[in-house]
Amino acid sequence: MSDILKKDRLDVWYDGSAICIIAVAANGDPLDLGEDEADELLRKLQACIAQAKAD
């Protein structure tokens, strides 16, 4: 199995037409976030929303 399939995936990005969010555990379940992780995800999401509004 490749390394990318063994890792949790947590990210937010703006691709120019949509804001994308992924939060999946390595085993395929939804990712459980701690408070710090949720805060960081929210900061990234807010940045993407600001970028989308600016376009």
Helices and strands as residue ranges (DSSP letters): G 3-6, E 9-14, E 19-24, H 35-54
